[in-house]
Amino acid sequence: MPSTRTYTRTDYLLTGISKILDTLFAAPAAERPYPGTSTSDRLGAREMEHSAAYMRVNHVGEVCAQALYQSQALTTRDPAIRKRMNDAAKEERDHLAWCEQRLKELNGRKSLLNPLWYGSSFAIGAVAGLAGDRWSLGFLAETEKQVIQHLETHLCQLPEKDIRSREVVIQMQIDESRHARQAVESGATDLPQPVRKVMKCLARVMTTVAYRL
């Protein structure tokens, strides 16, 4: 017999806290197969270090994605949008697991500042969510569009021989493109140009710092 329980905001809050702890401290488990299937992965020490730095940046991006989706799911008043946010977060969690696996393969490490990245992204997502669903979806769509651009840059910067990292990044691109399209289809409003510029500046700071730390 299906459950008829009505979930309260307290329920969603407690679930959100659990997700925060999982994102920052638990080993993420992907629901989909790891896309890095290439076996020709003979990289030199400097190539491995370079690839690991870019995959660390991507891992940070996925930590931020978890924070954004979780905060916006928490603040929306529309059950349909909340479900869509949670569904997208599941795919983003696959990305988180894939990036972490690739980092381990490259003998790399996660960013030392992940709690900061998560907290700041959660706050930004909550503000966007409280502004209203159309603005929240608009922020989400713009974020995903900028992420796609960053991933394209990473494909150009990764060593040519690093096929496994490329396979991961390409699948992430496909998913991010779908998330952006779904946000638009759900009623996202276009963000003002100054807001888009500020988002790009903040993303540039994050990627520059995460590459090293």
Secondary structure, DSSP 8 states (H G I E B T S, - for coil): --------HHHHHHHHHHHHHHHHHS----SS--S---------HHHHHHHHHHHHHHHHHHHHHHHHHHHHHHH---HHHHHHHHHHHHHHHHHHHHHHHHHHHTT----TTHHHHHHHHHHHHHHHHHT-HHHHHHHHHHHHHHHHHHHHHHHHHS-TT-HHHHHHHHHHHHHHHHHHHHHHHTT-----HHHHHHHHHHHHHHHHHHHH-
